[in-house]
Amino acid sequence: MRIQRLSAAIALALATAGTAQAAGSSNAQHPGEPKRLERLDQALDRPPAETDAASAWYRHIEIAALIEVEASYLSPYTGDSESDIRLSTAELGIRAPVNDWVEAGISFLYEQDATDLEVDTASLTLANAHVSLLFLTAGQVYVPFGVYETNLVSDPLTLDIGETRETALQLGFVQRGFAGSLYAFNGDNEIEGQDRIGSWGATLGFVQDGDDRTWSVGVGYINDLGDSDTLYESINDSRASAVELDPSLSLDPTERTGGWTLNAAANLGSFSLIGEYLSATDDFDPASLEFKGEGARPSAWNIEAGYSFSVLGRESVAAVAYQGTREALALELPRERWLLGWSIELYDRTSLGLEWARDRDYSTRDGGTGKSADAIIAQLAVEF
């Protein structure tokens, strides 16, 4: 279930999903990844029933799956209310240690009304913690830009701006609480028509563990925030519309606009605190992303507090969060969001999550409606 024992802490210590071999197994979310992959990692990290080194190769393959079904009610800014029941997530993960130095993994994803069945991630990692503190990951991954940790059902608004899935090369290290990496990829944006490896990023973090408390901090940079999954689609649509009005414009952006992120987290006994901020480093070209007639500089944050407790002997967590954005109207994100949620482990590997969220739109002078919207979500999740 989505009951987080540690926010960005272990995630920063393991800078990518492939570093499990470099630093041992982890039950926490890795930087840049959506939380559904965290739950697959948790299932894959469970020790197999048989660990005999002489076993056949197929005995070392680990398989896990995640299914999430959601019932929702939405009262939007304008128009009639809506309700639905949908298969929000169906994901299958496969991971195998090929030898002492190489681990490979692949995951498949389906999201009703959002994502057709596809390869979500597929990568291999070269690492051996007993020999070297370095690791190398190659493949289709969520690059480690942002942590996006939460105890709630919904993803934080920081993920809506920063989540970036690319085929990349990543070189990193894990050593005595510190973790960092550099990564590079050929982004979806062909700046000035150039189809080559020109996008890169870096992340650095530190985690401190104690008997009943853990805290972490981390920073990240990416040289083209426009390569993120959400911004790329928005920029592509915006520039296509701009070209129809002015054929002299290029369909592709003419320059890169970087992004940076800062995150911190702490677990103090039963209490947990999460904080994350993400922003573009400069204004985008107005033809790519616009706000009030000028180039937008989108940003988002998430501040969350959680409390873990038992209910009839079952693990449970309550959480409240305040989130917001600036200059993100073109991305159809709210200006402010309040969330209240509660999750409980019904049975082994089976959880129920309840969430209420209230969004406040941008004001009318900014181009929004100035109104509020409410959403109620119940999610039943099973991992196996």
Stockholm file with secondary structure:
# STOCKHOLM 1.0

chainA/1-384         MRIQRLSAAIALALATAGTAQAAGSSNAQHPGEPKRLERLDQALDRPPAETDAASAWYRHIEIAALIEVEASYLSPYTGDSESDIRLSTAELGIRAPVNDWVEAGISFLYEQDATDLEVDTASLTLANAHVSLLFLTAGQVYVPFGVYETNLVSDPLTLDIGETRETALQLGFVQRGFAGSLYAFNGDNEIEGQDRIGSWGATLGFVQDGDDRTWSVGVGYINDLGDSDTLYESINDSRASAVELDPSLSLDPTERTGGWTLNAAANLGSFSLIGEYLSATDDFDPASLEFKGEGARPSAWNIEAGYSFSVLGRESVAAVAYQGTREALALELPRERWLLGWSIELYDRTSLGLEWARDRDYSTRDGGTGKSADAIIAQLAVEF
#=GR chainA/1-384 SS CCCCSCSHHHHHHSCSGGGHHHHCCCCSCCTTCCHHHHHHHHHHTSCCSCCCTTSCGGGGCEEEEEEEEEEEEEECSSSCCEEEEEEEEEEEEEEEECSSSEEEEEEEEEETTTEEEEEEEEEEEEECTTTCSEEEEEEEEECSSCCCCCSSSSCCHHHHHHCCEEEEEEEEEEETTEEEEEEEECCSSCGGGCCSCCEEEEEEEEEEECSSEEEEEEEEEESCGGGSHHHHHHHHHHHHHHHHHCTTSCSSCSSCCCEEEEEEEEEETTEEEEEEEEEESSCCCTTTSEETTEECCCEEEEEEEEEEEEETTEEEEEEEEEEEEESCGGGTCCSEEEEEEEEEEEETTEEEEEEEEEEECCCGGGTSCCCEEEEEEEEEEEEC
#=GC SS_cons         CCCCSCSHHHHHHSCSGGGHHHHCCCCSCCTTCCHHHHHHHHHHTSCCSCCCTTSCGGGGCEEEEEEEEEEEEEECSSSCCEEEEEEEEEEEEEEEECSSSEEEEEEEEEETTTEEEEEEEEEEEEECTTTCSEEEEEEEEECSSCCCCCSSSSCCHHHHHHCCEEEEEEEEEEETTEEEEEEEECCSSCGGGCCSCCEEEEEEEEEEECSSEEEEEEEEEESCGGGSHHHHHHHHHHHHHHHHHCTTSCSSCSSCCCEEEEEEEEEETTEEEEEEEEEESSCCCTTTSEETTEECCCEEEEEEEEEEEEETTEEEEEEEEEEEEESCGGGTCCSEEEEEEEEEEEETTEEEEEEEEEEECCCGGGTSCCCEEEEEEEEEEEEC
//
